[in-house]
């Protein structure tokens, strides 16, 4: 999905030694590597893509050769065994603000979270695998996203579930795969629920096998779920909550409860508190404040970014989520709003700071601010506010950004030209004022 500019930034931050990709992306990867200042360039491994046959470009390594049965693995005997506290995955997240940061997730983080969401029967949304039966799950969400990587892939593999991987969302294939594999549970994001409820393509028979449908990454409205229930009233829809920084799952709705407005109960061995935004005092049930989390799934910290880590994890290991929440007398949690600047497009994170930096690099743009605006299909889309020194059109700025970022980051919400951008005395953009003034 990434352009070379986006890839370059992540390669530089992570210090990656190699890149595993498909032949179709080879040119983009080469461009990203060429931008690195270091003499030691990552080498490229090419694996089989969706093509029937793959030609390995000159200079790249064939992934199939690396996993051949007769390969000499004796060199691995000298490798030190991993510690549970070693970093095993480095997904990128914008946290509550700023540019994407490498989230250091350890073996302990991921294993703890897998056990937190599977060892209690009321949180386990698949049947046990036996010699005669095996649930199937669709992997439609990308595995570079913590939702797809941990909550779907690793957690289901732990239970011996069959994973059916789909390279991208394609409506016909998606629906036929559900029917063919008799998929009992779908873990998805809001745009897929909108598709299932609203598209004329989707008939009730497509969803005959589905008993549970879980939503996360972004909230879904009750009206959208009602549309789905008109077609398939037998499906139990539930929500969960997590962050990249929490490996990801923090809160999940138990199977026996039916409350679509809530995200559920805390998973085992997890603490939470709702904190007043002014006093930092812990609020009782019903009080709305920032949700703080503590547990074994909380990240080690942001890679090479001590200050950003201190901003979100305090001395007592409480993680500030940047989400406004409350809980009721039954300890069910509800997300009310976001404090963080992050824009959620189809569940993907979009950092306003990244788009603002690109806009300011245009010769006509002096200042820029980006916010998320509501969108029926995507949930939110980015909209830019710019102060220009010379005349430039909206289409020119949108095309300028489009040439540097993935589709989901593009300025689908449009561009507004201003004489000045509202800021506080310290220079921080007042995004709330932009939303109140211009988003009706």
Buried (B, 14 or more C-beta within 10 A) or exposed (E): BBBBBBBBBBBBBBBBEEBEBBBEBBEBBBBBBEEBEEEEBBEBBBBEEEEEEBEBEEEBBBBEEEEEEEEEEEEEEEEEEEEEEEBBBBBBBBBBBBBBBBBBBBBBBBBBBBBBBBEEEEBBBBBEBEEEEBBBBBBBBBBBBBBBBBBBBBBBEBBEBEEBEBEEBEEEBBBEBBBEBEBBBBBBBBBBBBBBBBEEEBEEEBBEBBBBBBBBBBBBBEEBBEBBEEBBEEBBBBBBBBBBBBBBBBBBBBBEBEBBEBBBBBBBEBEBBBBEEEEEEEBEEEBBBBBBBBBBBBBBBBBEBEEBBEBBBEEEEBBBBBBBBBBEEEEBBBBEEBBBBBBBBBBBBBBBBBBBBBBEEBEBBBBBBBBBBEBEEBBBBBBBBBBBEEEBEBEEBBEBBBEBBBEBBBBBBBBBBBEEBBEEEEEEBBBEBBBEEEEE
